[in-house]
Amino acid sequence: MKIKRFRSLAFKLTVWYIVILGAILVLAGLFLHQGFKEGLMNDLDKALVEITDEAHEKWWRSRGVTWEEAIEKAETRYASYEPFIQVVEISEEETRHVENVIRSERIPEGAFLLDTHTYFRADRTDIDSFIFRTVEEEQLSSYPLRVFLFPVRGPLILQVGVSLEATVAALNNLLIIMILTGLIIMLLASVGGSFIINRALRPVKSVVKTAGEITAEDLSLRIDSKNRKDEIGALVETLNSMIARLEKSIKKIRQFSGDVSHELRTPLTIIRGEVEVLLRKDRPKEEYVKTLNSVLEESHRMENLIDDLLFLSRVEAMDRSKGTEIVNIDEVLNAVIKFRTPSASNKKISIDTKNIKPVQIKGNRELLERMTANILDNAIRYSNPGDHIEIDLEKKEKTARLQIRDTGIGIPEESIPLIFDRFYVVDLSRSKETGGAGLGLSIVKWIAEYHNAEITVDSHVGKGTTFTVNFPLD
């Protein structure tokens, strides 16, 4: 499947990278702009204090000149700032008003005056609470003015102001530089980020390409992880493990389908062959009876096989979280033994049940009956006349242990790992004789796993077989 560029993960990651970087740059720019602005304002405030000190301390107070002369000297000394200086005399009467203003020649009459309340507040300030204001005064400057109010005995307020034109220009220049720098950084980041992200996702594209070549017909391909130890390597290992499991499952399905076809075809072939032979010419009654009995036997074999297949199909679809109850497994076991005792007696096989103890487990009664019946049926089926079967059931620490031992023909060592596979029969020559199709132990294994139980087999040819099932006790 071809992915459109704007829908690709690389494109989305690049966009998110640029958005986040842009947000970081904006926040950093705001902090930088505010810090730079505060620095400029602090420097300007210090300059205002210096200008005030020049007019007040150096000229008016120390040399005893008039305020007009002190103002002129301060303006000349700090001409680069183009300051606006005036002295405001306030009334000490209750009416609180401005009585007189001594101003620079640069200040028009009536301009550069603040409200009376501010002047009276300034008269009561000290070195730690001097008043600084930013005001608009269009008669003096098209830019705002930074104003400092200094109290002088009189009561007089020495008012000094400086235009913020240079400060605003510096801030605007900084803003332009930050915007241009941010755009360049964003451009470089988008190119570099896209390159890095595409390079990082290149292994994913390789994974997608290889995964697209894997089909149910050929699951032998594996994705090369190139010994990566990162998340991509973990993803590749997980996908390879999943593919391996799928390959194994499909092989089992194919084998199962082939085995089912074979197992069903065999009795049908036998039935068809015997019936065709029987119909070629007239036969004695005994031959008809014999053939019909054979057909009936093969029909029973097919019926048992189909029942087992349907049972497997049904139980594999069961929800393991449902259908469980507290089961007295000793009662289940005794009921199974009761129904199998006649067939065991017909073969002159004895069953010892004296070591069956009362045990309760959490499980499915129907499935437990089927499991114990299949194990016991196998023990009877593959034992000879005069053999012996022992059944033990007891609690062992946190488990309930079930053991079924027989003294039958045993299982070859190389066949033990395969006996739980579907349709596996140890002795093909005896499969027709015993009626086994190789599904019984597969069912046993599945039921044991359904109950989280562990099943083991110990067998020796000519000495017998022991099946042990350990059920966990909650």
C-alpha distance (Angstrom), angle and dihedral (degrees) to the residues before:
residue distance angle dihedral
M1 . . .
K2 3.79 . .
I3 3.80 112.9 .
K4 3.80 119.1 -146.8
R5 3.79 112.3 -119.2
F6 3.80 96.1 -119.5
R7 3.82 89.4 50.6
S8 3.79 95.0 48.2
L9 3.78 121.9 110.9
A10 3.81 90.6 -124.9
F11 3.82 91.0 56.1
K12 3.81 92.7 47.5
L13 3.80 92.8 47.2
T14 3.81 90.6 48.8
V15 3.82 91.1 50.5
W16 3.81 91.8 48.6
Y17 3.81 89.7 46.9
I18 3.82 91.4 52.4
V19 3.83 93.0 44.6
I20 3.80 92.9 50.6
L21 3.80 92.3 43.9
G22 3.80 89.6 48.2
A23 3.82 91.1 51.6
I24 3.80 90.4 49.4
L25 3.81 91.4 49.3
V26 3.83 91.7 48.6
L27 3.81 92.1 50.6
A28 3.81 91.5 45.3
G29 3.82 89.6 48.4
L30 3.80 91.8 50.8
F31 3.82 91.6 50.9
L32 3.82 91.0 45.6
H33 3.81 93.1 47.7
Q34 3.80 92.4 47.4
G35 3.80 92.3 46.4
F36 3.80 91.9 48.2
K37 3.82 90.6 47.6
E38 3.79 92.5 50.6
G39 3.81 89.9 48.0
L40 3.82 91.7 52.1
M41 3.79 91.5 47.0
N42 3.81 91.7 49.2
D43 3.82 90.2 50.8
L44 3.79 90.1 48.2
D45 3.81 91.6 49.4
K46 3.79 89.6 52.0
A47 3.82 89.4 51.1
L48 3.80 89.7 50.8
V49 3.80 90.1 52.7
E50 3.83 90.0 49.4
I51 3.81 92.3 50.2
T52 3.80 90.1 48.4
D53 3.79 91.2 48.6
E54 3.83 89.7 49.3
A55 3.79 92.6 54.7
H56 3.80 98.1 39.0
E57 3.79 108.6 32.9
K58 3.80 103.1 26.6
W59 3.77 100.8 40.0
W60 3.82 115.8 12.8
R61 3.79 100.2 35.5
S62 3.82 103.3 28.7
R63 3.81 100.8 36.7
G64 3.78 98.7 29.3
V65 3.78 96.7 -129.3
T66 3.78 124.3 151.7
W67 3.77 121.1 -89.2
E68 3.79 89.4 -111.3
E69 3.82 90.9 57.1
A70 3.85 92.8 43.0
I71 3.80 90.4 51.6
E72 3.79 91.9 48.9
K73 3.82 92.4 48.9
A74 3.82 92.2 49.6
E75 3.82 91.6 48.2
T76 3.80 90.2 51.2
R77 3.82 93.0 46.7
Y78 3.82 93.0 50.2
A79 3.78 99.4 31.7
S80 3.82 91.1 137.9
Y81 3.81 89.1 68.5
E82 3.84 93.3 45.9
P83 3.81 90.3 -143.1
F84 3.80 126.1 -162.0
I85 3.81 110.2 -138.5
Q86 3.78 131.4 -177.1
V87 3.78 139.4 153.4
V88 3.81 116.9 -132.8
E89 3.80 118.0 -158.2
I90 3.81 112.7 -156.0
S91 3.78 127.9 -162.5
E92 3.79 119.6 -109.8
E93 3.77 90.4 -152.5
E94 3.79 124.2 104.8
T95 3.78 91.6 -102.7
R96 3.83 91.0 67.9
H97 3.76 107.8 -152.5
V98 3.78 140.4 146.2
E99 3.82 108.8 -92.6
N100 3.78 101.6 -178.3
V101 3.81 142.3 -3.0
I102 3.82 124.8 -152.5
R103 3.78 104.2 -163.4
S104 3.77 141.2 177.8
E105 3.78 117.5 -101.1
R106 3.84 86.2 -114.8
I107 3.79 91.1 66.2
P108 3.82 118.2 79.0
E109 3.77 117.1 -135.4
G110 3.80 112.2 -86.8
A111 3.79 93.6 17.9
F112 3.79 129.5 111.5
L113 3.81 94.4 29.8
L114 3.78 124.1 140.0
D115 3.77 128.6 -159.6
T116 3.80 118.0 -71.7
H117 3.81 93.2 -118.0
T118 3.82 90.8 61.0
Y119 3.81 91.5 51.6
F120 3.81 92.3 50.8
R121 3.81 90.2 48.7
A122 3.82 90.0 50.6
D123 3.83 89.6 51.7
R124 3.79 89.7 61.0
T125 3.82 98.0 46.5
D126 3.77 128.1 104.7
I127 3.80 135.1 -158.4
D128 3.80 92.2 -73.0
S129 3.80 96.8 50.2
F130 3.80 107.1 37.5
I131 3.81 113.4 156.0
F132 3.80 121.1 -115.8
R133 3.79 119.9 -179.8
T134 3.81 137.3 -177.9
V135 3.80 108.8 -145.4
E136 3.79 139.7 171.1
E137 3.80 115.2 -119.6
E138 3.81 111.1 166.2
Q139 3.84 92.9 -179.5
L140 3.80 89.4 64.9
S141 3.81 105.1 30.6
S142 3.79 141.3 -4.3
Y143 3.81 86.5 -132.6
P144 3.82 126.6 66.7
L145 3.82 118.6 -89.4
R146 3.79 126.7 -128.5
V147 3.82 106.9 -140.5
F148 3.82 131.7 -164.5
L149 3.85 121.8 -164.4
F150 3.81 116.4 -157.3
P151 3.85 120.6 -175.0
V152 3.83 117.0 -131.1
R153 3.78 126.8 -176.0
G154 3.74 110.1 -93.4
P155 3.01 90.2 62.3
L156 3.79 90.0 -83.9
I157 3.80 130.5 150.2
L158 3.79 116.9 -150.0
Q159 3.82 104.7 -148.7
V160 3.80 119.3 -164.1
G161 3.80 124.7 178.3
V162 3.79 135.4 -179.0
S163 3.80 127.8 -168.9
L164 3.82 116.7 -111.2
E165 3.81 91.5 -142.2
A166 3.82 93.6 111.9
T167 3.80 91.6 43.4
V168 3.82 93.2 50.1
A169 3.81 90.3 46.9
A170 3.81 91.4 50.8
L171 3.82 91.1 49.0
N172 3.82 91.3 48.0
N173 3.80 91.1 50.1
L174 3.79 89.8 49.4
L175 3.82 90.2 49.6
I176 3.82 91.8 51.4
I177 3.82 91.0 48.2
M178 3.83 91.6 48.8
I179 3.82 92.4 48.8
L180 3.81 93.4 48.8
T181 3.80 91.7 43.9
G182 3.82 90.9 47.6
L183 3.80 91.9 50.6
I184 3.80 91.4 49.5
I185 3.81 91.1 47.5
M186 3.83 90.8 48.1
L187 3.81 91.0 49.5
L188 3.79 92.9 48.9
A189 3.80 90.8 42.8
S190 3.81 92.7 51.5
V191 3.80 91.9 50.9
G192 3.80 94.5 42.2
G193 3.79 93.6 40.8
S194 3.79 92.1 50.0
F195 3.81 90.3 49.7
I196 3.82 93.7 47.8
I197 3.82 94.3 44.8
N198 3.80 93.3 46.9
R199 3.78 89.6 48.6
A200 3.80 91.3 48.7
L201 3.82 91.2 49.0
R202 3.79 94.6 45.8
P203 3.84 91.7 95.3
V204 3.83 88.4 53.2
K205 3.81 89.5 56.6
S206 3.80 88.3 50.9
V207 3.79 89.3 50.6
V208 3.81 91.1 50.2
K209 3.81 91.8 48.4
T210 3.81 93.9 49.2
A211 3.81 92.6 42.7
G212 3.80 89.0 52.5
E213 3.80 89.9 57.1
I214 3.81 92.6 53.9
T215 3.79 113.7 95.2
A216 3.78 136.0 169.8
E217 3.81 87.8 -103.2
D218 3.81 92.0 56.7
L219 3.79 118.3 27.9
S220 3.78 94.9 154.4
L221 3.82 93.9 97.7
R222 3.79 118.2 101.2
I223 3.80 130.5 -166.8
D224 3.80 114.0 -113.6
S225 3.83 109.2 -124.8
K226 3.82 92.4 -173.7
N227 3.80 88.5 -140.5
R228 3.80 91.9 -69.0
K229 3.81 114.1 171.4
D230 3.81 96.8 -165.9
E231 3.82 134.1 86.3
I232 3.82 91.2 -75.1
G233 3.81 89.6 55.0
A234 3.81 90.3 49.6
L235 3.82 89.9 49.4
V236 3.81 91.7 49.9
E237 3.81 91.7 48.8
T238 3.80 90.5 49.2
L239 3.81 92.2 49.4
N240 3.81 91.9 46.7
S241 3.79 90.0 49.7
M242 3.80 90.3 49.2
I243 3.81 91.7 48.7
A244 3.81 90.1 49.6
R245 3.80 90.2 52.1
L246 3.80 90.7 47.5
E247 3.78 90.7 49.4
K248 3.78 90.6 50.6
S249 3.81 92.1 46.4
I250 3.80 93.5 48.5
K251 3.79 90.6 48.4
K252 3.78 88.5 52.5
I253 3.80 91.1 47.8
R254 3.79 91.5 50.4
Q255 3.77 91.1 46.1
F256 3.78 89.9 46.6
S257 3.81 91.9 50.6
G258 3.79 90.9 48.4
D259 3.80 92.2 46.9
V260 3.79 92.6 48.1
S261 3.80 90.7 49.6
H262 3.79 90.5 48.7
E263 3.78 94.9 45.3
L264 3.81 92.5 49.1
R265 3.79 94.4 41.7
T266 3.82 93.7 52.9
P267 3.84 98.0 62.9
L268 3.81 91.1 38.7
T269 3.80 90.0 52.7
I270 3.80 90.8 48.8
I271 3.81 91.9 48.3
R272 3.79 92.8 47.2
G273 3.81 93.4 46.2
E274 3.79 95.2 49.2
V275 3.80 92.8 45.3
E276 3.82 91.7 48.6
V277 3.81 91.4 50.1
L278 3.78 90.2 47.1
L279 3.81 92.9 51.9
R280 3.80 96.8 50.0
K281 3.78 92.2 84.2
D282 3.74 142.1 -12.1
R283 3.80 114.2 -68.3
P284 3.77 135.2 -166.3
K285 3.79 115.6 -94.2
E286 3.80 91.4 -108.1
E287 3.83 91.7 61.0
Y288 3.82 91.4 50.4
V289 3.80 90.1 51.4
K290 3.80 91.7 47.0
T291 3.81 92.5 50.1
L292 3.79 92.7 46.3
N293 3.80 90.3 50.9
S294 3.80 89.3 51.1
V295 3.81 90.5 49.1
L296 3.80 89.5 49.1
E297 3.81 91.0 49.7
E298 3.81 92.2 51.1
S299 3.81 89.9 45.9
H300 3.80 89.7 54.5
R301 3.80 89.4 48.6
M302 3.81 90.7 51.6
E303 3.79 90.9 46.0
N304 3.83 91.7 51.9
L305 3.79 90.8 47.9
I306 3.80 92.9 50.1
D307 3.81 90.7 46.1
D308 3.80 90.2 53.3
L309 3.80 92.1 47.9
L310 3.79 92.2 48.7
F311 3.79 90.3 47.3
L312 3.80 91.5 51.6
S313 3.80 91.0 47.6
R314 3.80 91.2 49.7
V315 3.80 98.7 46.0
E316 3.82 94.5 44.7
A317 3.81 87.9 59.9
M318 3.81 92.5 51.1
D319 3.80 120.3 115.1
R320 3.79 106.6 -119.5
S321 3.80 91.6 -151.6
K322 3.81 91.7 62.5
G323 3.77 136.5 57.4
T324 3.80 96.0 39.1
E325 3.79 124.7 132.8
I326 3.77 140.8 157.6
V327 3.81 104.8 -76.7
N328 3.81 128.5 -169.3
I329 3.76 94.9 -138.5
D330 3.83 91.7 -170.9
E331 3.82 88.7 62.7
V332 3.83 90.8 48.3
L333 3.80 90.1 49.7
N334 3.81 94.5 48.3
A335 3.83 91.2 49.8
V336 3.82 91.1 51.5
I337 3.82 91.4 47.9
K338 3.80 91.6 49.5
F339 3.83 92.0 57.9
R340 3.84 92.8 44.4
T341 3.78 97.5 46.3
P342 3.84 95.3 84.8
S343 3.83 93.0 54.0
A344 3.81 90.1 46.5
S345 3.80 91.0 49.4
N346 3.82 90.8 50.8
K347 3.81 87.9 58.8
K348 3.82 90.5 43.3
I349 3.83 91.1 -116.3
S350 3.81 117.7 147.6
I351 3.82 123.2 -143.5
D352 3.84 119.1 -152.3
T353 3.85 112.3 -154.6
K354 3.79 101.8 162.3
N355 3.83 93.1 108.2
I356 3.81 95.5 59.3
K357 3.83 108.0 118.1
P358 3.82 126.9 -170.8
V359 3.82 108.1 -91.5
Q360 3.81 131.8 168.1
I361 3.79 124.2 -156.1
K362 3.79 135.6 168.8
G363 3.78 110.5 -107.6
N364 3.80 150.8 94.9
R365 3.80 113.2 -59.2
E366 3.82 95.7 -154.3
L367 3.80 92.7 51.5
L368 3.81 92.8 46.2
E369 3.79 89.7 52.4
R370 3.81 90.6 51.7
M371 3.81 93.1 47.5
T372 3.81 96.4 49.7
A373 3.83 90.9 42.1
N374 3.81 92.2 53.3
I375 3.82 93.1 49.2
L376 3.81 92.1 46.9
D377 3.83 91.7 45.1
N378 3.80 89.1 54.1
A379 3.79 91.3 49.0
I380 3.83 90.7 52.2
R381 3.82 94.0 40.7
Y382 3.81 94.9 53.4
S383 3.78 98.6 39.5
N384 3.78 125.8 93.6
P385 3.82 127.6 -132.6
G386 3.80 110.2 -74.0
D387 3.83 93.7 26.3
H388 3.76 122.2 130.7
I389 3.84 134.0 -131.3
E390 3.82 123.5 -159.7
I391 3.80 123.7 -166.4
D392 3.83 121.7 -165.1
L393 3.81 127.8 -176.7
E394 3.80 121.8 176.2
K395 3.79 145.0 134.1
K396 3.80 117.0 -94.7
E397 3.84 111.9 -173.0
K398 3.83 104.3 -67.7
T399 3.81 96.3 -7.6
A400 3.77 139.7 71.1
R401 3.81 108.7 -133.4
L402 3.79 122.0 -152.8
Q403 3.81 118.4 -172.4
I404 3.81 127.2 -177.9
R405 3.82 112.6 -174.3
D406 3.79 127.0 -177.7
T407 3.78 134.8 179.4
G408 3.80 93.7 -139.8
I409 3.79 133.6 125.2
G410 3.83 95.0 -60.7
I411 3.81 130.3 -145.9
P412 3.83 125.7 -85.3
E413 3.81 111.8 -109.5
E414 3.81 93.4 -119.9
S415 3.81 91.3 54.7
I416 3.82 97.6 52.1
P417 3.86 95.3 84.7
L418 3.84 89.5 51.5
I419 3.79 103.1 46.2
F420 3.81 93.6 92.5
D421 3.82 92.7 54.8
R422 3.77 115.6 105.1
F423 3.80 116.1 -95.4
Y424 3.78 92.1 3.7
V425 3.81 110.2 144.8
V426 3.80 119.3 -175.8
D427 3.83 95.8 -152.9
L428 3.80 111.4 28.7
S429 3.79 90.8 -173.7
R430 3.81 89.9 63.0
S431 3.81 98.1 41.6
K432 3.80 93.4 90.3
E433 3.77 91.6 43.3
T434 3.82 94.4 50.8
G435 3.80 95.7 35.8
G436 3.79 92.9 -128.4
A437 3.80 120.5 147.0
G438 3.80 97.6 -176.4
L439 3.81 97.7 -104.8
G440 3.79 101.5 100.9
L441 3.80 97.7 80.0
S442 3.82 91.6 41.8
I443 3.78 86.7 59.5
V444 3.81 90.4 46.8
K445 3.81 91.3 52.2
W446 3.81 93.1 48.6
I447 3.83 93.1 49.0
A448 3.80 91.0 49.0
E449 3.82 90.5 52.6
Y450 3.81 89.8 46.2
H451 3.82 87.6 59.8
N452 3.84 93.0 42.5
A453 3.80 87.1 -115.7
E454 3.80 127.0 148.6
I455 3.81 117.2 -129.6
T456 3.81 123.9 -165.2
V457 3.79 134.2 177.8
D458 3.80 128.7 -148.8
S459 3.79 115.3 -176.6
H460 3.80 140.8 160.2
V461 3.79 124.7 -169.9
G462 3.79 110.8 -105.8
K463 3.82 93.1 6.9
G464 3.79 104.8 69.2
T465 3.79 144.2 -108.1
T466 3.81 134.9 -87.2
F467 3.80 122.6 -157.6
T468 3.82 114.2 -164.5
V469 3.81 122.8 -169.7
N470 3.83 119.7 -173.9
F471 3.82 113.9 -163.1
P472 3.80 118.0 -164.0
L473 3.81 115.2 -122.1
D474 3.83 115.4 -143.2
